[in-house]
């Protein structure tokens, strides 16, 4: 089974988010660490994803003879915040090893000593892995999810800085309502089932500029239309714009629809006004033809 980075992120959020939320709401954790509000806890989820990537990039550079020691060090470091609850710590250990193993499979590095070591570690924890993506069945197919699909999944090695930075920049440039809550933005970009999206982001600029923003993210591979590759997709191309409708609304509170129609105008009819705002946020002023890759045509 071949799988994309998007789907790996989505699976991992499914596991670590409820554990982190539960852990930081426990009395013994609050007594030791203090009471964290909702936004801080969601930031901790993103921080954990960033730590998973950072640790993985360290592990793939180690020498064979150092594998056992280095994996142990990285694992201990990343799960150390959960030391106050053995069960939660164990779940985070499993999630961490799963993610690293899946990243190796995504990169087709399963014929390596590191892969063998992670495989053995998962077996010791009772996961009983196979040479397939661990946890793939934990995420339902889009046909079984309400409204058939998931919200966007922002991809970045340092996803915390990327998502929080994007949130702040869109507010500062008055693209989204300044009153937008972080949780609403978080849910829109961490692969939530569309049927469970409770609040939409209020986009206060033109609809076509939002379309430009979404397709720029797609071209820069910060989001993806594909979640299972090469023979499956989380949704087909015709439903791509349903994500935008599910997570964004206009100034009047109406869900922003007809994304495909607005997209078809770009390049053939016009260049959206204020595109430089989006380009500066996403690619530091480097601009180019939005339809360069024709991803949705």
HUHUSUL-V165989 format. One record per residue. RES is the residue in one letter. PSI is psi in degrees with one decimal (* if undefined). D_CENTER is the distance of its C-alpha to the mean C-alpha in Angstrom with 2 decimals. Layout:
<<RES,PSI,D_CENTER> <RES,PSI,D_CENTER>>
//
This chain:
<<X,122.7,20.30> <X,143.7,18.14> <X,151.4,14.36> <X,167.3,11.66> <X,-35.4,8.89> <X,-48.7,6.54> <X,-34.6,8.51> <X,-42.6,8.60> <X,-47.8,5.08> <X,-44.7,5.98> <X,-41.7,9.33> <X,-40.9,8.85> <X,-39.1,7.51> <X,-33.0,10.56> <X,-49.7,12.78> <X,-30.6,12.25> <X,-50.5,11.72> <X,-33.1,15.18> <X,-46.0,16.82> <X,-42.5,15.97> <X,-43.5,17.06> <X,-43.8,20.16> <X,-47.0,21.04> <X,3.7,21.23> <X,-2.3,23.29> <X,138.5,25.95> <X,-41.3,29.32> <X,-30.0,29.82> <X,-41.2,26.51> <X,-40.4,27.29> <X,-37.8,30.78> <X,-41.3,29.67> <X,-14.5,26.70> <X,171.0,27.28> <X,115.4,25.74> <X,136.1,22.18> <X,174.6,21.22> <X,-42.1,18.18> <X,-39.5,16.47> <X,-41.0,17.15> <X,-41.2,15.81> <X,-35.9,12.38> <X,-33.5,12.61> <X,-34.5,13.60> <X,-46.7,10.51> <X,-39.0,8.55> <X,-37.6,11.70> <X,-40.9,11.68> <X,-41.9,8.50> <X,-40.1,10.35> <X,-37.2,13.47> <X,-44.7,12.48> <X,-42.3,12.02> <X,-44.4,15.14> <X,-39.8,17.12> <X,-43.4,16.35> <X,-26.5,17.64> <X,-44.5,20.66> <X,-36.7,21.40> <X,-6.2,21.59> <X,-1.9,24.33> <X,156.9,26.57> <X,155.0,29.96> <X,-45.2,30.82> <X,-16.1,33.23> <X,0.3,30.72> <X,-52.0,27.97> <X,-47.0,28.99> <X,-45.7,29.44> <X,-40.4,26.34> <X,-42.0,23.99> <X,-42.8,25.83> <X,-48.5,25.49> <X,-40.0,21.76> <X,-44.6,21.22> <X,-40.7,23.67> <X,-43.3,22.18> <X,-29.3,18.63> <X,-0.9,19.91> <X,-37.8,22.86> <X,-15.4,21.64> <X,18.6,21.95> <X,-19.7,25.53> <X,-8.8,27.08> <X,111.2,26.08> <X,-43.3,26.67> <X,-45.7,24.89> <X,-40.1,21.60> <X,-42.2,21.99> <X,-42.0,22.63> <X,-37.4,19.54> <X,-32.9,17.38> <X,-46.1,19.51> <X,-45.0,18.91> <X,-38.2,15.11> <X,-49.0,15.39> <X,-37.9,17.90> <X,-46.8,16.07> <X,-46.4,12.98> <X,-43.4,15.53> <X,-43.7,17.60> <X,-37.2,15.01> <X,-38.1,14.13> <X,-39.7,17.91> <X,-40.3,18.22> <X,-40.7,15.71> <X,1.4,17.89> <X,42.4,20.98> <X,32.7,22.20> <X,-17.5,23.37> <X,55.8,26.95> <X,154.2,26.64> <X,-34.3,28.05> <X,-44.7,24.69> <X,-46.8,23.37> <X,-39.8,26.64> <X,-43.9,26.40> <X,-39.1,22.91> <X,-46.3,24.21> <X,-40.1,27.26> <X,-42.0,25.44> <X,-38.5,23.48> <X,-41.3,26.85> <X,-30.0,28.43> <X,3.7,25.96> <X,16.5,26.88> <X,-28.1,23.73> <X,61.4,25.94> <X,161.0,23.44> <X,178.5,24.44> <X,49.1,23.72> <X,172.1,20.86> <X,121.3,17.16> <X,128.6,17.25> <X,2.2,15.78> <X,-34.1,15.34> <X,-7.9,17.71> <X,-17.3,15.81> <X,123.2,13.71> <X,152.6,16.28> <X,155.8,17.10> <X,-29.1,16.68> <X,-25.9,20.46> <X,-10.4,20.43> <X,142.0,17.87> <X,135.6,19.54> <X,10.0,19.39> <X,72.8,17.98> <X,-177.0,14.31> <X,160.1,10.90> <X,175.4,9.44> <X,150.8,7.40> <X,106.9,3.77> <X,127.9,4.28> <X,127.7,5.35> <X,145.6,7.86> <X,-37.5,10.05> <X,76.4,10.51> <X,-28.4,7.28> <X,-53.1,9.69> <X,-37.8,12.28> <X,-48.2,10.39> <X,-44.0,9.01> <X,-36.0,12.32> <X,-41.1,14.33> <X,-42.2,13.30> <X,-48.3,14.11> <X,-41.3,17.41> <X,-41.7,18.35> <X,-31.7,18.08> <X,-47.9,20.23> <X,-36.4,22.66> <X,9.6,23.19> <X,47.1,23.76> <X,-35.2,21.26> <X,155.4,19.98> <X,128.8,22.29> <X,-21.2,22.87> <X,0.0,22.92> <X,128.9,19.28> <X,147.7,17.91> <X,-37.8,14.79> <X,-38.5,13.82> <X,-43.9,14.16> <X,-41.8,11.89> <X,-49.0,9.22> <X,-31.0,9.69> <X,-18.7,9.61> <X,22.7,6.13> <X,31.8,4.29> <X,43.1,6.13> <X,144.6,9.43> <X,132.3,12.69> <X,-32.0,14.42> <X,-12.4,17.55> <X,2.9,16.23> <X,115.4,15.26> <X,-32.4,18.21> <X,142.0,18.12> <X,152.0,17.51> <X,130.2,17.03> <X,111.0,20.53> <X,123.0,20.73> <X,7.5,24.16> <X,-166.3,24.79> <X,153.9,25.69> <X,-40.9,23.82> <X,-28.7,24.22> <X,-34.0,22.59> <X,-42.8,19.44> <X,-43.2,19.60> <X,-43.7,20.11> <X,-47.3,17.06> <X,-43.1,14.76> <X,-30.6,16.59> <X,-43.6,16.51> <X,-40.0,12.71> <X,-46.4,13.28> <X,-33.0,16.13> <X,3.4,14.53> <X,31.8,11.84> <X,-20.6,9.08> <X,169.4,8.27> <X,146.9,10.27> <X,-19.6,12.93> <X,135.4,13.10> <X,-22.3,11.29> <X,131.4,14.50> <X,153.0,16.89> <X,-7.9,19.68> <X,-5.3,21.39> <X,153.5,18.88> <X,152.2,16.33> <X,-26.4,14.12> <X,155.9,16.41> <X,168.0,19.18> <X,-36.1,19.62> <X,-21.4,21.89> <X,3.3,19.27> <X,-41.3,16.62> <X,-8.3,17.96> <X,-29.3,17.83> <X,-46.2,14.23> <X,-42.5,15.74> <X,-34.8,18.64> <X,-27.2,16.74> <X,-9.8,14.77> <X,147.3,17.37> <X,160.9,21.09> <X,-175.5,23.95> <X,-26.2,26.35> <X,-3.0,28.44> <X,8.2,25.68> <X,133.7,25.64> <X,136.6,22.45> <X,109.6,21.96> <X,-171.4,22.95> <X,37.1,24.60> <X,-37.5,21.85> <X,-41.0,23.38> <X,-42.4,26.75> <X,-38.0,25.63> <X,-40.1,23.84> <X,-17.9,27.11> <X,-29.8,29.00> <X,129.2,27.19> <X,-48.3,29.26> <X,-33.5,31.96> <X,-37.5,33.04> <X,164.7,31.54> <X,124.8,29.12> <X,143.2,27.43> <X,141.7,28.94> <X,23.2,27.03> <X,-25.6,24.70> <X,-26.3,25.37> <X,-47.5,23.43> <X,-44.6,20.18> <X,-38.4,21.10> <X,-33.6,21.90> <X,-44.6,18.64> <X,-40.8,16.55> <X,28.4,19.07> <X,44.1,21.72> <X,-8.4,24.37> <X,118.9,24.22> <X,163.9,24.75> <X,178.6,25.47> <X,123.6,25.87> <X,-30.7,22.90> <X,20.6,23.97> <X,-40.1,24.45> <X,-6.2,22.44> <X,44.5,23.38> <X,-30.2,20.09> <X,12.4,21.07> <X,*,24.85>>
//
